[in-house]
């Protein structure tokens, strides 16, 4: 665990969102980081897809970057061992 410094403005946004969604400020920040991480890794997924992916990851034992990437690849039909441009 570490300390992450954020702006006062973002902290206020976190406080408002965490109150509205009945989460701690830290839990809200972690939720937004998960969503953002997956959105950057898989820009083709929408928020609904990402939410389902997070639920599947939790059911599979927790949040792990490698596992999330593999689940996202499977949900998009991506073959991790396929080479771009190679014929199947």
C-alpha positions in Angstrom: 0.0 0.0 0.0 1.2 3.5 -0.7 0.3 7.1 -0.7 -1.0 8.8 -3.8 -1.1 12.6 -3.9 -4.0 14.1 -5.8 -5.3 17.7 -6.3 -7.7 19.3 -3.8 -10.2 19.5 -6.7 -10.0 15.7 -7.4 -10.2 15.0 -3.6 -13.4 17.0 -3.4 -14.8 15.1 -6.5 -13.9 11.8 -4.7 -15.6 13.0 -1.5 -18.8 13.9 -3.3 -18.9 10.7 -5.3 -18.1 8.5 -2.3 -20.9 10.1 -0.2 -23.4 9.6 -3.1 -22.4 6.0 -3.7 -21.9 5.0 0.0 -18.2 4.2 -0.5 -15.2 5.4 1.5 -13.0 8.0 -0.3 -10.3 5.4 -0.8 -12.8 2.8 -2.2 -14.2 5.4 -4.6 -10.7 6.3 -5.8 -9.8 2.6 -6.3 -13.0 2.1 -8.2 -12.2 5.0 -10.6 -8.7 3.7 -11.0 -10.0 0.2 -11.9 -12.4 1.6 -14.5 -9.7 3.9 -15.9 -7.1 1.2 -16.1 -9.4 -1.1 -18.0 -10.6 1.7 -20.3 -7.0 2.4 -21.2 -6.1 -1.2 -21.7 -9.2 -2.0 -23.7 -10.6 1.1 -25.3 -13.2 -1.0 -27.2 -15.0 -1.8 -23.9 -17.8 0.4 -22.8 -18.7 1.0 -19.1 -21.2 -1.8 -19.0 -18.6 -4.2 -20.4 -16.0 -3.0 -17.9 -18.5 -3.4 -15.0 -19.3 -7.0 -16.0 -15.6 -7.7 -16.4 -14.9 -6.5 -12.8 -17.7 -8.7 -11.5 -16.3 -11.7 -13.3 -12.9 -11.0 -12.0 -14.2 -10.7 -8.4 -16.0 -14.0 -8.8 -12.8 -15.6 -10.0 -11.0 -14.6 -6.9 -10.1 -10.9 -7.0 -8.7 -8.1 -9.0 -5.5 -9.0 -10.8 -4.1 -7.0 -13.8 -3.1 -10.2 -15.7 -6.4 -11.9 -15.0 -8.4 -8.7 -16.0 -6.5 -8.5 -19.2 -7.1 -12.1 -20.0 -10.8 -11.8 -19.2 -11.1 -8.7 -21.3 -9.4 -10.4 -24.2 -11.8 -13.4 -23.9 -14.8 -11.1 -23.8 -13.6 -9.4 -27.0 -12.7 -12.7 -28.8 -9.0 -11.8 -28.7 -6.6 -14.7 -29.1 -3.6 -13.8 -27.0 -1.2 -16.1 -28.9 -2.3 -14.8 -32.3 0.1 -12.5 -34.2 -1.3 -9.4 -35.8 -1.7 -10.1 -39.5 -1.1 -13.8 -39.2 -3.7 -16.1 -40.9 -5.6 -18.5 -38.6 
